[in-house]
């Protein structure tokens, strides 16, 4: 999350750019800024929610995760 926030804050000057060439910088910075915010929010909220939901569904169905077999020759 630290790298995501550093990237977002690094793009912020492109979003609020003024002066010569600001239009082209803003055109590049705004979608990247918004996309990175969306990706960070998905990583913080949606992925853990999906994990909990699928875990709950698996427990409700009574199925267990497959267990890995021990290597041959170990007891």
C-alpha positions in Angstrom: 0.0 0.0 0.0 2.9 2.3 0.6 4.1 2.1 -3.0 0.5 2.6 -4.2 0.1 5.8 -2.1 3.6 7.0 -3.1 2.6 6.5 -6.8 -0.7 8.3 -6.3 0.9 11.3 -4.5 3.6 11.4 -7.2 0.9 11.7 -9.9 -1.0 14.4 -8.1 1.1 17.3 -9.6 0.2 16.0 -13.0 -3.5 16.2 -12.2 -3.3 19.8 -10.9 -0.8 21.0 -13.5 -1.1 24.5 -14.8 1.0 26.5 -17.2 2.7 25.4 -20.5 1.9 21.9 -21.5 -0.5 21.4 -18.6 -3.3 20.1 -20.9 -1.2 17.1 -22.1 0.1 16.4 -18.6 -3.3 16.5 -17.1 -4.6 14.2 -19.9 -2.0 11.6 -19.0 -2.1 12.0 -15.2 -5.8 12.0 -14.5 -6.7 8.5 -15.9 -3.6 7.0 -14.3 -4.3 8.7 -11.0 -7.9 7.5 -11.0 -6.9 4.0 -12.0 -4.4 3.7 -9.3 -6.9 4.9 -6.7 -9.4 2.3 -8.0 -6.8 -0.5 -7.9 -5.8 0.5 -4.3 -9.4 0.4 -3.2 -9.9 -3.0 -4.8 -6.8 -4.3 -3.1 -8.0 -2.9 0.3 -11.7 -3.8 0.3 -12.8 -6.0 -2.6 -10.2 -8.8 -2.5 -10.5 -9.4 1.3 -14.3 -9.4 1.0 -14.2 -12.0 -1.8 -11.8 -14.1 0.2 -14.1 -14.1 3.2 -17.2 -14.8 1.0 -15.6 -17.8 -0.7 -14.3 -19.1 2.6 -17.8 -18.9 4.0 -19.3 -20.6 1.0 -16.7 -23.4 1.2 -17.4 -24.0 4.9 -21.1 -23.9 4.3 -20.9 -26.5 1.6 -18.9 -28.8 3.9 -16.0 -29.2 1.5 -12.5 -29.0 2.8 -9.4 -27.8 0.9 -7.3 -30.7 -0.4 -4.3 -31.6 1.7 -0.9 -31.9 0.3 0.6 -35.4 0.4 3.9 -35.9 2.4 6.9 -36.8 0.3 7.8 -40.5 0.0 10.1 -41.8 2.7 9.0 -39.4 5.5 7.0 -40.5 8.4 
